[in-house]
Every structure is written in C-alpha cells, then in structure tokens.
Amino acid sequence: MRVEIRVRHGQLSSLLEEQLERRLYFALARFGGRIQRISAYLEDLNGPRGGEDQRCRIEVSLVPSGSIMAEATDADVESAVGRAAERAARRVRDVLDRKLTMRNRAGEPFSEDSAPSREL
C-alpha cells in the first residue's frame, strides 16, 4: 500500500507530511491487502483569506480494480485529512462488503427465502 500526498499551491513540512501519512495509514490499514495506492490531494481554497478552506481529496485504488474518492473541507489541514480519511475508510468498507455479498449470492441457488421482500 503506497501513500502519496500532493499539495496544490504550497508545501508541507516533513513533520506535517509524516503525520498526515500516519493518519491515512491508520484509517485504511485494515484494508491493506485490498488497497494498491492512496493518493491525497491538498488545496487551500481561499488562499490567505482564511476560513474553512483546506480541502483534502483522497483517491483509493483498490485491488484488483476500481477506486473510490472521498473529500472533506475544514479550517486546518489535519482536520480535513482526518475527516476525508474516515469517509474513505467507510466507502472502502462499503464497496468491499458489497462485493463480498454479491460473490456470496452468486453461489446461492434462488429460493423464496433469499428473495428480497417487497412489503409496502
């Protein structure tokens, strides 16, 4: 699992970059065997004007194929990365659960019990 962080219009200190990598790894490590690459794109939307303007967009490339995106905007970089990493982890979990469910259903014969209910 490779982690890469890219900053648009600025630079990160090596300490901050290390902290952000750890945060991404912590949020997504449990899916390590299913993740090929994590790319985080950081951007200051308002420049020096301040406000809730730090955006983090995370792209997670899954094995064998597919990818998910998650995004968060917050007042500081650490918070934006943390929220985006949590969202990415939730989406990766949902995608992998869906794939597992579909694989399990493909092997089951159809029966009335396995059919979805149509109660109104």
HUUR-V841787 format. One record per helix or strand of 3 or more residues. SS is the DSSP state (H for helix, E for strand). FROM is the first residue (numbers start at 1). TO is the last residue. If there is no record, write none. Layout:
ss=SS from=FROM to=TO
ss=SS from=FROM to=TO
This chain:
ss=E from=2 to=8
ss=H from=14 to=34
ss=E from=35 to=44
ss=H from=47 to=49
ss=E from=54 to=62
ss=E from=67 to=74
ss=H from=77 to=107
